[in-house]
């Protein structure tokens, strides 16, 4: 049977610092979806925005950081009662700024990618991170950098 729920698109980022740690944000308990859970920065596209423009804007709004996007990291699907959401993940790095959280988040942390699945994140983020780590391990095995 076909699922009548519409798709929505979200852009998310693995924002890395100079030590190759990844930024995570803790959602406020007042958030409607996934309250109190850790997540990667990003959000929905505004009309007319490119993926990159939306991600740069979202990271600046949520964390006060200016980033440069390096590459596509992957995608994953999740579901809410009224939507099916495709999350497009990109790798990015901080170019300037100091953390300044938006009201939708209460905490932040810098975490090694290997430690991300240990955080209390929505299941679709954990699925993405595990697939990303496997892909990176295969890349290291073929390039001899691991």
ROZA-281524 format. One line per 3 residues: for each residue x, y, z of N, C-alpha, C. Coordinates in steps of 0.05 Angstrom, whole numbers, plus 5000, padded with zeros to 4 digits. Atoms other than C-alpha are relative to their C-alpha. Layout:
<recs>
X,Y,Z,X,Y,Z,X,Y,Z | ...
</recs>
This chain:
<recs>
5017,4976,5000,5000,5000,5000,5018,5025,5000 | 4985,4975,5001,5025,5070,4984,4996,5016,5025 | 5001,4983,4977,5042,5116,5041,4991,5028,4991
5011,4974,5010,5000,5180,5033,5015,5024,5012 | 4986,4977,4987,5046,5222,5077,5019,5013,4980 | 4982,4987,5019,5085,5275,5037,5029,4998,5011
4972,4999,4993,5161,5277,5036,5007,5029,5008 | 4987,4974,4994,5200,5334,5068,5030,4996,4999 | 4971,5002,5002,5273,5349,5059,5014,5016,5022
4985,4988,4979,5322,5366,5114,5030,4998,4993 | 4971,5002,5004,5396,5383,5108,5013,5001,5027 | 4986,5002,4974,5442,5364,5165,5030,4999,4994
4972,4999,5005,5516,5370,5175,5017,4987,5022 | 4979,5008,4982,5575,5336,5206,5020,5023,4999 | 4983,4976,4999,5609,5401,5226,5025,4992,5017
4975,5008,4987,5682,5386,5243,5016,5024,5009 | 4981,4980,4991,5730,5427,5284,5028,4992,4991 | 4973,5004,5008,5805,5430,5275,5011,4973,5009
4991,5026,4990,5813,5365,5316,4983,4977,4989 | 5017,5020,5014,5763,5328,5271,4978,4989,5019 | 5023,5007,4983,5710,5327,5326,4975,5012,4987
5026,4993,5013,5637,5334,5305,4982,5015,5020 | 5018,4984,4983,5588,5386,5333,4973,4985,5003 | 5027,5010,4995,5525,5359,5365,4986,5020,5018
5017,4981,4986,5467,5399,5393,4978,4985,5015 | 5022,5013,4985,5417,5379,5447,4975,5016,4997 | 5026,4987,5004,5345,5395,5430,4987,5007,5027
5014,4991,4976,5305,5434,5481,4977,4981,5006 | 5023,5016,4992,5252,5397,5520,4974,5010,4990 | 5024,4988,5011,5202,5444,5489,4996,4993,4970
5003,5007,5028,5215,5418,5418,4978,4979,4997 | 5022,5019,5005,5156,5380,5389,5011,4973,4992 | 4988,5026,5009,5199,5326,5356,5027,4996,5013
4975,5009,4988,5254,5290,5393,5010,5019,5022 | 4991,4983,4978,5256,5334,5456,5022,4987,5016 | 4979,5010,4983,5319,5327,5496,5021,4982,4987
4981,5017,5015,5355,5287,5442,5022,5016,4988 | 4977,4988,5013,5423,5302,5413,4996,4997,4969 | 5002,5001,5029,5426,5318,5338,5023,5014,4987
4981,4985,5016,5470,5343,5283,4987,5026,4990 | 5013,4975,5008,5459,5416,5263,4989,4999,4971 | 5012,4998,5026,5415,5433,5204,4970,5003,5003
5029,4998,5000,5342,5437,5184,4988,5001,4973 | 5015,4999,5025,5292,5451,5130,5010,5022,4981 | 4994,4980,5020,5303,5489,5066,4977,5020,4999
5020,4979,5006,5268,5555,5055,4995,5001,4970 | 5005,4998,5029,5235,5567,4988,5022,5015,4985 | 4980,4987,5017,5287,5582,4934,5029,4995,5009
4973,5005,4990,5347,5560,4977,5012,4975,4987 | 4985,5025,5008,5400,5511,4952,5005,4985,5026 | 4993,5015,4977,5421,5455,4998,5022,5014,5016
4977,4987,4986,5486,5491,5014,4991,5026,5015 | 5009,4975,4987,5452,5558,5028,4984,4994,5026 | 5016,5008,4977,5402,5524,5075,5017,4990,5023
4983,5012,4979,5456,5486,5113,5017,5022,5013 | 4983,4978,4989,5501,5547,5121,4982,5018,5018 | 5018,4984,4984,5441,5588,5146,4992,4986,5026
5009,5015,4976,5417,5533,5194,5022,4998,5021 | 4978,5002,4981,5485,5523,5226,5006,5027,5013 | 4996,4973,4988,5493,5598,5235,4978,5007,5020
5022,4994,4982,5423,5604,5266,5001,4983,5025 | 5001,5018,4977,5429,5543,5311,5024,5001,5018 | 4975,5001,4984,5502,5549,5333,5017,5025,4998
4984,4976,5002,5529,5617,5312,5026,4996,4984 | 4975,5006,5014,5583,5585,5268,4997,5005,4970 | 4998,4998,5029,5604,5600,5197,5015,4976,4991
4989,5025,5009,5620,5537,5159,5006,5001,4970 | 4996,5006,5028,5647,5514,5092,4993,4971,4996 | 5008,5028,5005,5616,5452,5062,5021,4987,4982
4979,5015,5015,5665,5400,5037,4989,4980,4981 | 5010,5021,5018,5624,5343,5009,4975,4987,5011 | 5023,5015,4992,5562,5301,5011,5009,4976,5017
4993,5022,4982,5565,5250,5068,4981,4977,4999 | 5019,5022,5002,5502,5210,5057,4971,5010,5004 | 5028,4994,4997,5427,5208,5066,4986,4978,5016
5015,5020,4985,5376,5173,5110,4971,5010,5001 | 5028,4992,4998,5300,5172,5115,4990,4995,5028 | 5013,5004,4974,5258,5180,5178,4971,5006,4996
5029,4996,5001,5184,5184,5194,4990,5014,5024 | 5016,4987,4979,5140,5229,5234,4971,4993,4994 | 5028,5007,5006,5064,5219,5240,4990,5013,4974
5012,4986,5023,5050,5271,5186,5019,5002,4976 | 4980,4996,5021,5114,5268,5144,5019,4975,4997 | 4977,5017,5004,5167,5223,5114,5022,5020,4993
4978,4979,5003,5233,5261,5117,5025,4987,4989 | 4974,5007,5010,5295,5253,5076,5020,5020,5011 | 4979,4983,4988,5356,5279,5113,5025,4997,4982
4976,5000,5016,5414,5298,5068,5023,5011,5017 | 4978,4993,4982,5480,5300,5107,5024,5009,4983 | 4976,4990,5013,5541,5340,5086,5022,5004,5021
4977,4994,4983,5611,5346,5116,5006,5029,4997 | 4992,4972,5000,5631,5416,5135,5021,5005,5021 | 4980,4992,4979,5684,5452,5175,4995,5028,5008
5003,4973,4989,5683,5513,5219,5021,5018,4988 | 4981,4981,5009,5715,5573,5188,5003,5024,5019 | 4998,4979,4979,5698,5624,5242,4975,5000,5017
5023,4998,4983,5652,5640,5299,5004,4986,5027 | 5001,5012,4974,5638,5622,5371,4972,4989,5004 | 5026,5013,4996,5582,5576,5393,4982,5019,5015
5021,4983,4989,5519,5615,5407,4974,4985,4993 | 5023,5017,5005,5459,5568,5414,4974,5015,4997 | 5027,4989,5004,5390,5584,5389,4982,4989,5023
5019,5010,4979,5330,5575,5437,4991,4971,4996 | 5009,5027,5004,5314,5508,5405,5020,4979,5010 | 4980,5018,4989,5378,5478,5435,5009,5009,5027
4992,4992,4972,5403,5476,5507,5029,4994,5006 | 4972,5007,4995,5473,5445,5502,5013,4993,4973 | 4985,5009,5024,5527,5429,5452,5024,4984,5009
4975,5015,4994,5588,5384,5449,5015,4995,4975 | 4983,5009,5022,5646,5365,5405,5008,4972,5005 | 4998,5029,4996,5649,5290,5396,5014,4987,4977
4989,5016,5021,5691,5241,5357,4978,4985,4985 | 5020,5014,5015,5651,5209,5301,4994,4973,5011 | 5003,5026,4989,5663,5141,5331,4982,4999,5025
5016,4999,4975,5628,5164,5396,4972,5010,4995 | 5027,4989,5005,5566,5194,5363,4978,4979,5006 | 5021,5020,4994,5526,5128,5367,4995,4996,5030
5003,5004,4972,5536,5129,5442,4982,5022,5012 | 5017,4978,4991,5496,5194,5448,4971,4993,4997 | 5029,5004,5002,5421,5196,5459,4989,5016,4977
5009,4987,5025,5403,5212,5387,4976,4985,4989 | 5021,5015,5014,5342,5195,5345,5012,4978,4984 | 4990,5024,5013,5349,5127,5313,5011,5005,4972
4991,4996,5028,5356,5154,5242,5027,5014,4999 | 4973,4989,4999,5417,5195,5262,5021,4978,5006 | 4982,5022,4993,5449,5133,5293,5004,4983,4975
4998,5016,5025,5434,5094,5228,5019,5014,4980 | 4983,4985,5018,5467,5149,5187,5029,4998,5009 | 4972,5000,4990,5529,5153,5232,5013,4973,4996
4988,5027,5003,5540,5078,5231,5007,4995,4970 | 4994,5004,5029,5535,5076,5154,5023,5018,4992 | 4978,4981,5007,5581,5137,5149,5026,4989,5010
4975,5011,4989,5633,5104,5194,5009,4976,4983 | 4993,5023,5017,5631,5040,5152,5012,5009,4974 | 4990,4989,5026,5640,5080,5088,5028,5012,5004
4974,4987,4995,5698,5119,5118,5022,4978,5005 | 4981,5022,4995,5732,5054,5143,5008,4987,4974 | 4993,5012,5026,5727,5024,5073,5018,5018,4983
4983,4981,5015,5756,5088,5043,5029,5000,5011 | 4973,5001,4988,5815,5085,5092,5014,4975,4992 | 4987,5025,5007,5827,5012,5076,5010,5001,4971
4992,4999,5028,5831,5027,5001,5021,5021,4994 | 4980,4979,5005,5874,5089,5007,5025,4997,5017 | 4977,5004,4983,5921,5063,5060,5004,5022,5021
4997,4978,4980,5908,5123,5106,4990,4991,5027 | 5011,5008,4974,5877,5082,5162,5018,4981,5015
</recs>
